Amino acid sequence: MTEHNLLGIPETRLPEEPEVSRALEKAVGIDELEAIVAAHPSSSLAWAALAQAAANSERPITGYAYARVAYHRGLDSLRMAGWRGQGPILWSHEPNRGVLRALYLLRRAALDIGETAEVTRLTEFLRDADETAIAQIENENVPAEPAPTTEAFFIRGLD
């Protein structure tokens, strides 16, 4: 039992999706993401990638719809992995990231359309699953601090 898992409920660890991951690494654009989703319709990881791409468009309802499907596919995956509605779903286990990202994207899409009760519920869900998940997702694409500049110093002594 960890300090954050006071009930002692074992963490849920989803299986890897190597085919989906490989396809997503190569995907460029919504059309390719839709093809991946069509080939892997039960993958919350694929749906989350599609929701992410749609969220960056001018169609917030489309992004919300994709995120909602990603969320439900994620719940299906969690249940098949033994999750019973509570317990840790840790970001550190990479295959869990599709579900956590789906939760995050649905939360963000709900915020975009003003569904505040859903934002609150999903924020709590994410914090209960892994209290670091929101920060991990928000910091994914933040560039690291640039390396400090180096300067050459010459010290001249007396000859």
C-alpha positions as CSV (number, residue, x, y, z in Angstrom):
1,M,0.0,0.0,0.0
2,T,1.4,3.4,-1.0
3,E,0.9,6.6,0.9
4,H,-1.6,7.8,-1.7
5,N,-3.4,4.5,-2.0
6,L,-4.8,4.2,1.5
7,L,-7.4,1.6,0.5
8,G,-4.7,-0.8,-0.8
9,I,-6.5,-1.2,-4.1
10,P,-4.0,-2.6,-6.6
11,E,-3.2,-0.3,-9.6
12,T,-4.7,-1.0,-12.9
13,R,-2.1,-1.7,-15.6
14,L,-3.5,-1.8,-19.2
15,P,-1.8,-3.9,-21.8
16,E,0.4,-2.4,-24.4
17,E,-0.9,-1.5,-27.9
18,P,2.2,-1.8,-30.0
19,E,0.4,-1.7,-33.4
20,V,-1.5,1.4,-32.4
21,S,1.6,3.1,-31.0
22,R,3.6,2.4,-34.2
23,A,0.7,3.7,-36.4
24,L,0.3,6.9,-34.3
25,E,4.1,7.6,-34.5
26,K,3.8,7.7,-38.3
27,A,0.4,9.5,-38.6
28,V,0.1,12.9,-40.1
29,G,-3.3,14.6,-40.0
30,I,-6.8,13.8,-39.1
31,D,-7.4,11.5,-42.1
32,E,-4.6,9.1,-41.0
33,L,-5.8,9.2,-37.4
34,E,-9.3,8.3,-38.5
35,A,-7.9,5.4,-40.4
36,I,-6.1,4.2,-37.3
37,V,-9.3,4.5,-35.2
38,A,-11.2,2.6,-37.9
39,A,-8.5,-0.2,-37.7
40,H,-8.5,-0.1,-33.8
41,P,-11.9,1.1,-32.7
42,S,-11.5,-0.2,-29.1
43,S,-8.3,1.7,-28.5
44,S,-8.7,4.7,-26.2
45,L,-5.1,5.7,-27.2
46,A,-6.1,6.0,-30.9
47,W,-9.3,7.9,-30.0
48,A,-7.4,10.2,-27.7
49,A,-4.9,11.0,-30.5
50,L,-7.9,11.8,-32.8
51,A,-9.5,13.9,-30.1
52,Q,-6.2,15.8,-29.6
53,A,-6.0,16.6,-33.3
54,A,-9.6,17.7,-33.4
55,A,-9.2,19.8,-30.2
56,N,-6.7,22.0,-32.0
57,S,-9.3,22.8,-34.8
58,E,-12.1,25.2,-35.0
59,R,-14.6,22.5,-34.2
60,P,-14.8,22.1,-30.4
61,I,-17.9,19.8,-30.5
62,T,-16.1,17.4,-32.8
63,G,-13.2,17.3,-30.4
64,Y,-15.6,16.8,-27.5
65,A,-17.3,13.9,-29.3
66,Y,-14.0,12.2,-30.1
67,A,-12.8,12.7,-26.5
68,R,-16.1,11.3,-25.2
69,V,-15.6,8.1,-27.3
70,A,-12.0,7.9,-26.1
71,Y,-13.2,8.2,-22.5
72,H,-15.8,5.4,-23.0
73,R,-13.3,3.1,-24.8
74,G,-10.9,3.8,-21.9
75,L,-13.4,2.8,-19.3
76,D,-14.0,-0.4,-21.3
77,S,-10.3,-1.2,-21.3
78,L,-10.0,-0.4,-17.6
79,R,-12.8,-2.8,-16.7
80,M,-11.4,-5.5,-18.9
81,A,-8.1,-5.1,-17.0
82,G,-9.9,-5.6,-13.6
83,W,-10.6,-2.0,-12.6
84,R,-13.8,-1.7,-10.5
85,G,-14.4,2.0,-10.6
86,Q,-11.6,3.0,-8.2
87,G,-7.9,2.7,-7.6
88,P,-4.7,4.0,-9.1
89,I,-4.3,4.2,-12.9
90,L,-0.7,5.4,-12.9
91,W,0.9,7.6,-15.6
92,S,4.2,5.8,-15.0
93,H,2.8,2.7,-16.7
94,E,2.9,3.9,-20.3
95,P,0.0,1.9,-21.6
96,N,-2.3,3.7,-19.1
97,R,-1.5,7.0,-20.8
98,G,-4.1,6.7,-23.5
99,V,-6.9,6.4,-20.9
100,L,-5.5,9.2,-18.8
101,R,-5.1,11.4,-21.9
102,A,-8.7,10.6,-22.9
103,L,-9.9,11.8,-19.5
104,Y,-7.8,14.9,-19.8
105,L,-9.0,15.7,-23.3
106,L,-12.6,15.2,-22.4
107,R,-12.1,17.5,-19.4
108,R,-10.6,20.1,-21.6
109,A,-13.3,19.8,-24.2
110,A,-16.0,20.1,-21.5
111,L,-14.3,23.2,-20.4
112,D,-14.3,24.6,-23.9
113,I,-18.1,24.1,-24.2
114,G,-18.9,25.3,-20.7
115,E,-19.8,21.9,-19.1
116,T,-18.5,22.8,-15.7
117,A,-19.9,19.9,-13.7
118,E,-18.1,17.5,-16.1
119,V,-14.9,19.4,-15.7
120,T,-15.1,19.0,-11.9
121,R,-16.0,15.3,-12.1
122,L,-13.1,14.6,-14.6
123,T,-10.6,16.6,-12.6
124,E,-11.5,14.5,-9.5
125,F,-11.3,11.3,-11.6
126,L,-7.8,12.2,-12.9
127,R,-6.6,13.1,-9.4
128,D,-7.9,9.9,-8.0
129,A,-6.3,7.9,-10.8
130,D,-2.9,9.6,-10.6
131,E,-2.4,12.9,-8.9
132,T,0.4,13.7,-11.3
133,A,-1.5,13.0,-14.6
134,I,-2.8,16.5,-15.3
135,A,0.7,18.0,-14.8
136,Q,2.3,15.2,-16.8
137,I,0.0,15.8,-19.8
138,E,0.2,19.6,-19.6
139,N,4.0,19.5,-19.4
140,E,4.5,17.0,-22.3
141,N,5.1,19.5,-25.0
142,V,6.7,22.2,-22.9
143,P,10.3,22.6,-24.1
144,A,12.9,21.9,-21.5
145,E,14.9,24.9,-20.2
146,P,17.5,25.8,-22.7
147,A,21.0,25.0,-21.7
148,P,22.8,28.0,-20.2
149,T,25.1,29.8,-22.6
150,T,28.7,29.0,-22.4
151,E,31.3,31.7,-22.8
152,A,35.0,31.2,-23.2
153,F,37.1,32.9,-20.6
154,F,40.7,33.6,-21.2
155,I,42.9,34.3,-18.3
156,R,46.2,35.9,-19.3
157,G,49.0,35.8,-17.0
158,L,52.3,37.6,-17.1
159,D,54.8,36.1,-19.4
